[in-house]
Every structure is written in structure tokens, then in C-alpha cells.
Amino acid sequence: MIGAKVWTASSQADAGELDLHITATHLFEHASSPTGVGFVLAVALVRPHSQGTLTLVSRDPAVAPRIDLNFLAEPGDRRRLIEGIELARRLGAAPPLADLVERELNPGPQATSRADLEASMLATLDTYHHPTSTAPMGAPDDPAAVTDRLGAVHGVPGLRVVDASIFPDVPSAATNLTVIAAAEHISRQI
Ligand SMILES: Cc1cc2nc3c(=O)[nH]c(=O)nc-3n(C[C@H](O)[C@H](O)[C@H](O)COP(=O)(O)OP(=O)(O)OC[C@H]3O[C@@H](n4cnc5c(N)ncnc54)[C@H](O)[C@@H]3O)c2cc1C
């Protein structure tokens, strides 16, 4: 199933942004399907407005920080993700995918209202593992900025950070290549 991806904008996406991914995947417990086989149309909101927090709990660097991912705290994020789920359901119900489908397992045909979809979404919520922006780049007078545009930490001479933490915002693209691109871009300039 992997080989196609929908990368599109919800009706409430910010201008010029693609905030939804729908990924076809075989990552699925096939034994849970009455036919013994199945596929997933996994829906992701890739430009969330909900922000998590990373808090140091100790001055000892060996002590893990407290991470609160705070998924879907913003109601608008829930609405946009539900829109993606509705689109995925329409794709699954239309040819050619519909010809392969015996029946929808999740949310399932009994889920007809937005409230049903929201309950299913919250019960099956997962992550892409793409957290970013805990030490974002920005201008020196921006109180939220930790580094400049080349990863140099404001106010700490000789210290540079070049990883997913310096992205000013969560990218719509996946983060692995985005980190590599940022690293190559910065390494060429220092
Ligand atoms: C399960 C999973 C699946 C993913 N799938 C995809 C995918 O399909 N596509 C995609 O684009 N992205 C994917 N990602 C996201 C992507 O891997 C990350 O966004 C990316 O690796 C982040 O890069 P980074 O350099 O910021 O951090 P990392 O890659 O985490 O690098 C941090 C490095 O710092 C080292 N380190 C930590 N502490 C110390 C220390 N005290 N001293 C020295 N070194 C230290 C760590 O060992 C590590 O090597 C996935 C992530 C996960 C977890």
C-alpha cells in the first residue's frame, strides 16, 4: 500500500500551507480483520497550533526533562484532523480503493457524526515522532528565540545547535530530511 501519499490543505489551513497528510500503510494488525488482511489510511495534522512544553526538572543534565506533547489541545487542531479523517473515509469509499474494501474497521460504519469521529480519533491517537522547535531560531530581540539563523545560541559565544529543535515552527514536510537540509545549509556557511 505504501507508495502514495495525500498532502493537502484542510479548509482551515493557514494561507499557502498543506496541513494534512494521508498515508496508506500496511502497518496494521491483520488478524483483527475478518478477511485476514487490511490497510490503513493514516491521517496526520502536520501543522498543529497546539504547543507542547519541555521543562528542565533538575540542573543535573543526566536527569530527563519533563515533556508534555499537549496533542490536540487547540479545538481548531481537532477540527482540522477530523476533516482529514473525513477525507480519508471518502477516499476509502471511492474506487479504486472501495473495490478492495470489505468494510471499514475503524472508526467503523456506525460512526456517522463528528462526535463519533472525534471519540475514535482521541482513542486511536498516535504520533509521527516529529517534535521540533524547543530552541527556535529568531532575532535577538525575540524573547522566544534561542539561536540565530545559523544555530548560534544568543548570548552564549561558541555554542551552536543544529537539529530539529531550532526550526522556528513545525514543518509540513517530514523532519528527517529537513534536519539534514538545515545541517548542510548551516555547515556551508560556518
Ligand atoms: C520512531 C520514529 C520514526 C520516525 N520516522 C520518520 C520518518 O519516516 N521520516 C522522517 O522524516 N522523520 C522520521 N522521524 C523523525 C526524525 O527521525 C527526527 O525528526 C530527526 O531524527 C531529528 O533529528 P535531530 O538531529 O534533531 O535529533 P536526533 O536524530 O534525535 O539526534 C540527536 C542525537 O544526539 C545524541 N545525544 C543525545 N544526548 C546527547 C548527549 N548528552 N551527548 C551527546 N549526544 C547526545 C543522540 O544519541 C542522537 O544521536 C522518526 C522519528 C522516530 C522516533
The ligand as an SDF file (V2000), in Angstrom:
LIG
                    3D

 53 58  0  0  0  0  0  0  0  0999 V2000
   10.1150    6.0890   15.5540 C   0  0  0  0  0  0  0  0  0  0  0  0
   10.4350    7.2850   14.6960 C   0  0  0  0  0  0  0  0  0  0  0  0
   10.1310    7.2550   13.3480 C   0  0  0  0  0  0  0  0  0  0  0  0
   10.4280    8.3440   12.5470 C   0  0  0  0  0  0  0  0  0  0  0  0
   10.1510    8.2710   11.2170 N   0  0  0  0  0  0  0  0  0  0  0  0
   10.4840    9.2950   10.4100 C   0  0  0  0  0  0  0  0  0  0  0  0
   10.2790    9.2200    9.0030 C   0  0  0  0  0  0  0  0  0  0  0  0
    9.7820    8.2200    8.4820 O   0  0  0  0  0  0  0  0  0  0  0  0
   10.6130   10.2840    8.2470 N   0  0  0  0  0  0  0  0  0  0  0  0
   11.1510   11.4160    8.7870 C   0  0  0  0  0  0  0  0  0  0  0  0
   11.4470   12.3570    8.0490 O   0  0  0  0  0  0  0  0  0  0  0  0
   11.3670   11.5190   10.1100 N   0  0  0  0  0  0  0  0  0  0  0  0
   11.0610   10.4850   10.9340 C   0  0  0  0  0  0  0  0  0  0  0  0
   11.2700   10.5870   12.2740 N   0  0  0  0  0  0  0  0  0  0  0  0
   11.7620   11.8580   12.8320 C   0  0  0  0  0  0  0  0  0  0  0  0
   13.2670   12.0660   12.6600 C   0  0  0  0  0  0  0  0  0  0  0  0
   13.9480   10.8620   12.9430 O   0  0  0  0  0  0  0  0  0  0  0  0
   13.7060   13.1770   13.6360 C   0  0  0  0  0  0  0  0  0  0  0  0
   12.9340   14.3450   13.4330 O   0  0  0  0  0  0  0  0  0  0  0  0
   15.1630   13.5390   13.4140 C   0  0  0  0  0  0  0  0  0  0  0  0
   15.9820   12.4090   13.6050 O   0  0  0  0  0  0  0  0  0  0  0  0
   15.5450   14.6270   14.3910 C   0  0  0  0  0  0  0  0  0  0  0  0
   16.9240   14.9060   14.2100 O   0  0  0  0  0  0  0  0  0  0  0  0
   17.7550   15.6040   15.3560 P   0  0  0  0  0  0  0  0  0  0  0  0
   19.1470   15.7450   14.8350 O   0  0  0  0  0  0  0  0  0  0  0  0
   17.0290   16.8220   15.8020 O   0  0  0  0  0  0  0  0  0  0  0  0
   17.7020   14.6180   16.6040 O   0  0  0  0  0  0  0  0  0  0  0  0
   18.2060   13.0900   16.7160 P   0  0  0  0  0  0  0  0  0  0  0  0
   18.2010   12.4100   15.3810 O   0  0  0  0  0  0  0  0  0  0  0  0
   17.4260   12.5230   17.8540 O   0  0  0  0  0  0  0  0  0  0  0  0
   19.7300   13.2400   17.1210 O   0  0  0  0  0  0  0  0  0  0  0  0
   20.1130   13.5860   18.4540 C   0  0  0  0  0  0  0  0  0  0  0  0
   21.4390   12.9180   18.6710 C   0  0  0  0  0  0  0  0  0  0  0  0
   22.0160   13.4500   19.8840 O   0  0  0  0  0  0  0  0  0  0  0  0
   22.5530   12.3670   20.6130 C   0  0  0  0  0  0  0  0  0  0  0  0
   22.5850   12.8160   22.0070 N   0  0  0  0  0  0  0  0  0  0  0  0
   21.5570   12.9860   22.8790 C   0  0  0  0  0  0  0  0  0  0  0  0
   22.0120   13.4230   24.0540 N   0  0  0  0  0  0  0  0  0  0  0  0
   23.3450   13.5530   23.9410 C   0  0  0  0  0  0  0  0  0  0  0  0
   24.3780   13.9650   24.8370 C   0  0  0  0  0  0  0  0  0  0  0  0
   24.1090   14.3570   26.0830 N   0  0  0  0  0  0  0  0  0  0  0  0
   25.6380   13.9700   24.3670 N   0  0  0  0  0  0  0  0  0  0  0  0
   25.9270   13.6020   23.1070 C   0  0  0  0  0  0  0  0  0  0  0  0
   24.9820   13.1980   22.2000 N   0  0  0  0  0  0  0  0  0  0  0  0
   23.7080   13.1680   22.6230 C   0  0  0  0  0  0  0  0  0  0  0  0
   21.5920   11.2210   20.3620 C   0  0  0  0  0  0  0  0  0  0  0  0
   22.2330    9.9820   20.6330 O   0  0  0  0  0  0  0  0  0  0  0  0
   21.3160   11.4030   18.8720 C   0  0  0  0  0  0  0  0  0  0  0  0
   22.2440   10.7560   18.0450 O   0  0  0  0  0  0  0  0  0  0  0  0
   11.0130    9.4880   13.1050 C   0  0  0  0  0  0  0  0  0  0  0  0
   11.3290    9.5250   14.4680 C   0  0  0  0  0  0  0  0  0  0  0  0
   11.0470    8.4200   15.2490 C   0  0  0  0  0  0  0  0  0  0  0  0
   11.4190    8.4650   16.7150 C   0  0  0  0  0  0  0  0  0  0  0  0
  1  2  1  0
  2  3  1  0
  2 52  2  0
  3  4  2  0
  4  5  1  0
  4 50  1  0
  5  6  2  0
  6  7  1  0
  6 13  1  0
  7  8  2  0
  7  9  1  0
  9 10  1  0
 10 11  2  0
 10 12  1  0
 12 13  2  0
 13 14  1  0
 14 15  1  0
 14 50  1  0
 15 16  1  0
 16 17  1  0
 16 18  1  0
 18 19  1  0
 18 20  1  0
 20 21  1  0
 20 22  1  0
 22 23  1  0
 23 24  1  0
 24 25  2  0
 24 26  1  0
 24 27  1  0
 27 28  1  0
 28 29  2  0
 28 30  1  0
 28 31  1  0
 31 32  1  0
 32 33  1  0
 33 34  1  0
 33 48  1  0
 34 35  1  0
 35 36  1  0
 35 46  1  0
 36 37  1  0
 36 45  1  0
 37 38  2  0
 38 39  1  0
 39 40  1  0
 39 45  2  0
 40 41  1  0
 40 42  2  0
 42 43  1  0
 43 44  2  0
 44 45  1  0
 46 47  1  0
 46 48  1  0
 48 49  1  0
 50 51  2  0
 51 52  1  0
 52 53  1  0
M  END
$$$$
